[in-house]
Amino acid sequence: MAGSANLNVMMKTARKAGRALLKDFGEVENLQVSTKGPGDFVSRADRTAEETIREELLRARPSYGFLGEEGREIEGEDPTRRWIVDPLDGTTNFLHGLPHWAVSIALEHKGQTVAGVIYDPVKDEMFYAEKGGGAWLNESRLRVSGRHRLIESIFATGLPFAGRADLPDTIKDLARLLPACAGVRRFGAASLDFAYVAAGRYEGFWERGLHAWDMAAGLIIVREAGGIAEPLQIGGDILADGQVICGNEPIFETFAKVIRKA
């Protein structure tokens, strides 16, 4: 797909940050056996990746705003456009040497995501979309799964950890969904959960407690692949509330009914 100048900048930037992170990831196994552990190293890798992304994006579009996970928000001269970035989604996986993490970059215009890129450097998979241009994985067009029976469907979610308040709700969700479906996966990188829904690898995904940088790129990729993405609570705001449910069109209503059931 021949994308816009903005999309090309996003993809080039994601690849640059991804290459550096991949080199750092190669050091993690060695750090695992040290007394200090890899935590500080990974934190530096995360911050360095965001610095790289911010410099590249703002060099190309100096008037745009910037919201990243690691640093303070930068307000641009153009108040209608903003980059939303997660430089390393799946930090815990990265920390433990698990090869499932990604760079996520979105472009927001007047409060709506208009372009998104999710890059998995380990697998060299670049998921991307622009409003009205469809969703793509490298050079292949993406479409959500065509499965329409819950019992044949696989879903993804995040499992709350470290005493997060949404644990009871997630346990209730799983108790309702697991007996009715083919399985639920928890791979630890929300951006890739969205991307996998868009690619038809999952039928749906839901999660609470997310941030804008976890979701912005994934939302447009799912929607441009023909999927549905809504607030978990009807009438809510996905990015503001940090809650989302998405899936293919045939399964979405049934899936959402199970998850939203009081």
N, C-alpha and C positions, 0 to 999 in steps of 0.2 A: 504493500500500500504506500502510495506517495502522500505523506502527511504534510501538514502545514509547517511553516517555519518554527512555530512554537513547539509542536510535537517533536520535530527533529532535534531541537535543542534539548528537550526533556529526555529523549532516548539517548542522545550522546552523553548527557550528564549522568544518567543512570548507569551507563556502561563504564564511565570513568570511575565513578564511586565504587561500583561493583568490583572492578578489577583490583582496586586497592584493598577492599574488604576481603576479597578472595585470598590475597597474599597474607593478610592478617589471620584469616581463618586457618591457613596452613600452619600457623604457629600455635594454635590453640591446643593441639594434642600434646605438644611438648610442655606447655604451661600447666596442663591438667595434673601433671605429676609433681609440680613444685609445691613447696609449703605455702607460699603466698597465694597460689591459685591464679586463674586468668582474669578475675573480675576487673582489676584496675586496667589491665591491658585492653580488654574488650570495651570498657568505658572510653578509653582514649580512641580506639578504632571508631566507635560510634560518633564521637564528637568530631573527629577528623573528617569522617565521611560527610557529616552535615556541613562542615566548613567548606569542603570541596564543592558540594552541591550548591550552597548559597553563593559562593563566588562565581561559579559557572553561570547560574541562572540570572543573577543580578548583573553580571557583565553583559549578558545578552539582552536583558530587559531591565535596565536600571530603574525604571519608574514603577515597577510592580512591587507589591508588598510580599512579605515572606513570613510564613508560619512553619516552624520546625519543632520537632520533639525536644531537641536538646538546648535550644537557645531562646532568647526573648523574641517576641514578634516584632517584625520590622514593618512599619507603615510606609507604603510607597507613595510617590507623588500622584500616581493614578489610583484613586481609592476604589475603583471598580474591579481591579485585577490583583490576584494574590496567588503565590505559589504555596502549596501545602505539602509538607515533606516529612516522611519518616525515613531517615537515612539507613536504619537497620531494623527492620521489622522481624521479630523473632530473635531478640537479643539473647534470651535464655537458651535457645537452641544453639546459637553461635557460641555461647559461653561453654556449653557442654560438648562441643564438637559435633553437633547434629547438623547434617547438611540440608537444612530446610529454613531458609531466611531470605529476605528480599529487600530491595530498595524501592520505595514508593514515592512517586512525584505526581501531584495533581495541579492543574491550573483552574482557578476559580474566577468566574466573571459575574459580577453583580449577584453574588451569593450562590451561584450554581456552578457545579463542576462541568467544565467544557472539554477537558482533556485529561487523560490519566495514563500513567505508565507504571507497571510493576515489573521489576527485573529480578529474576532469580539467577545470580551469577554461577552457582554450582552447576545447574542444569543448562545454563545459557538459554533460558526461556524469557523472552521479552513479551509481556502482555501489554497491549496498549489500545486506546480508543480515543476518538474525538466525537463530539456531538454531531450526529447525522452521518458519520463515516463508518459505522460498524466497529466491531471489536476484532482484534487480531492477536495471534501468537506467532511471533517471528513473521513469516510470509504467508501464513495460513489464516483464513477467515474463521472466526469463532462463532459457534452457536451453542446455546444451552442444551442440556439433555432433552430428549423427547419422551422420557419415561413419564407415565401418568398414574402409576400405582404406587402407593406409599410403601407397600411391602417389598417392592423391588428397588427402592430408593435408598441412597446413602446420603447422609447429612454431616455437616461439620459444625462445630461450636468451640467455644473456649470454656475451660473449666476454671472457676475462680480459685485463687490460691492465697496463701498468707492472710487468712481471716477476712477476705473481702465479703462485703455485706450481701452480695447477690448469690452466694452459694446456695441457700435454701431454694430460691426460685429456680436455679439451674437444675438442682436435683429433682425438683418436681417436673420440670420440662422433660428430663431424661426418663423419668418414670412413666410419663405418658407416651413418649415417642418411641422408645426402644422396643416395646412389644409390638409396635405396628410397622416397623421399617426394617431394612436390610442391614442397618448399622449406622453408628455415629462415630466420627473421627475427630480427634483433637491433636492437630499437628503443631500448634503453637505459633502461627503467623497469620494474623487475620487478613492481611492483604492477599496472601496466597489462597486463603479460603474463598475470598471473592473471585479471584482469578480462576480457581478450579470450578466454581459454579459456572462461570462464563464459558469454560472449556468443556462443560458437560461431564466433568469428572465427579462432581457432586451434584445432587439434585437441589440441594438447598443449604443454607447457612444462617445461623442466628447467633447473636451474642449481645451481652450487656457490658457496661463498663469500658467502652472503647473511647478513643479520642478522634478528633477530626482527621488527624494524619494517618490513623489506622484505616480509615474508610473512604476518604475522598476519591482516590484513584479507583478503588475497587467498585464503587457505586456506578460510575459511568461505564466501566468495562462490562459489568453485568448487564446493565440496561441496553448497551449497544449490541450485546450478544443475544438480545431477545428475552432477557430475564426480567423479573419484577423485584424491586427493592423498596421496602416500606419501613416506616418506623415500627418498632416492636409493639409499642402502644399506639393504638389507632388515634390519629390526630396529633401525634407527637412530631418532633423534629429530629431527624436522624443524627445530624452532626452535633446539634446542641445537647441532645439527650444522651448520646453515646450508646444507643441501642438500635439494632437493625435486624431485620429478617428479610431474606431474599431467596429466590429460587426460580426454577423454570415455570412457565405459565401453566402447563397441565397440572402440576402438583401443588402450586403455590397456595391455592385456597384451602385445600385439605391440610397441608402442612401448617399454615398459619393458624388454622382453627385449633389444631392440637397444641401448638406452643402458646397461643394466647388464651387458652381456656383457663378460667379462674380456678 
